[in-house]
Amino acid sequence: MLEDELKEKKAMLDRMCSLELLATLEARFRIDYLVRCQNKHKDSLSRKFREIHQQKTNRVSLSDDILVGWRVSNPEHKTRLDHFQKALDYRNWLAHGRYWQPNRSPHIHKYDYLGIYLLSADILENIGLVEG
């Protein structure tokens, strides 16, 4: 009985920490987007982001605009970004109470804290996100 309770508490802590890491990554990508728009960097990604910003301002979509822009401008990071996109489905599942069974994302149950931590570290070490 006690072992089961401890196991459930550990799983809950793992999910909360995973959610925090994924929220932090999302914030880093959104800050990168805004800094690139405001500082008028001359690289192709920054130019693309400014075009998007003119149309959508701060209503930009992480998945449809920011990550697509990164994939197009930096194809060497495509696999990394695809893994992040799948992890965002897991984040959405966590953030919305874990009550729905995702049809298009059956892979969400493969994530755990260690996997999210390793993905976060890989992205932060290898993708050149600018800071504010």
N, C-alpha and C positions, 0 to 999 in steps of 0.2 A: 504494500500500500504506500509506504513512504517513498520507496524507490520509484514508483509510478508518478507520484506527485513531483519528485525532484526531476524526473525525466521531462515531464510536461513543463515545468518552470524553466528548465534549460532550453527547451524548444522555443518557448515564448521569448526568452531573452535573445536567442539567436535570431528570431524573426524581427524583433525590435531593433537590434543592432544592424541587421541587414537593411532594414528600411532606412535607418539613419545614414548608412553609407551610400545608398542609392540616391537619397535626397541630396546629399552633399555633392555627388557626381553631377546630378541634374543642375544644381546651383552653379557648379563650376563651368558647365557648358553654357548656361544662360549668361553668366557674367562675361565669359569669353566673347559671346555674341555681342553683348552691349558694348564692351570695350573696343572690339573691332569696329563697330559702327561709329562710336563716338570719337575715337582717335584717328579714324580715317587711314588705317593701315593700307598699304598699296598692293598687298598680295591678292590673289584671285579669290580666296575664301572671304576675305574682308570685303572685297567689292561685291561679291554675291550677297553677303549678309546685309550690306547697305541697301541693295536693291530690295531685298525682302523687308527691311526695316521701313523703307519708304511706303510699301504697300500695307504692312501689318503692324507697324510700330512694335509695341510690347506684347501683342497678341500672337507672337510667333509660336509655332509648334516645335517642341523639342524633337519629336520623331520625324515630322513631315518637312521641317525646314532646316533646323540646325544640324541634325545628324545626317540628313541627305546632303546638305552642303559639305559637311566634312567628308562623306564618302566620295563625292564627286571630285573634290579638290585634293584629297589625300587618299587615293585608292590603296595605298600600302597599309592603311589602318582599317580597311573594310571589315575584315574578320573580327577585329577587336570591337568595332562599332556594332556589328551584327550581334555579337554576344551581349553587348550592353543593351541593345534594343530588346532582346529576349528577357534580360534581367529586369527591364522596365515593366514588362508584363507581370513579372513576379511582384515587383514593387506595387503595381496597381492592384493586384490581388490582395496583397497585405494591407494596403491603405484603405481598401473598400470593404474591410471586415471579413475577408476570406469566405464570403457566402456564395459567390458565384463560381460556376465551373466553366473556365474559359474554353471555348470551342476552338479558337484559332491558336491557342497557346498551351497545348497539353504539356509542354516542357517545363512549366513553372515549378512543378514539384521536384525537379532535379536540383534546385538551388538550395544552398544552405549558407551559413555565415562565412565559412572558410572560402567557398567558391566566390561569393560576393566580394570578400576582402581581397582575394587574389586578382579578381577582375578589376577592382578599383585601383589597386596598386599598379597593375599593368597599364591601365589607361593613363593614370597620373604620371607615370614614369616615361611613357612613350609618345603620348600625344601632346603637342606643344600648345597647351591652353594658356592664353595670356591672362594675366591677373590684373585686377582693378587697381 
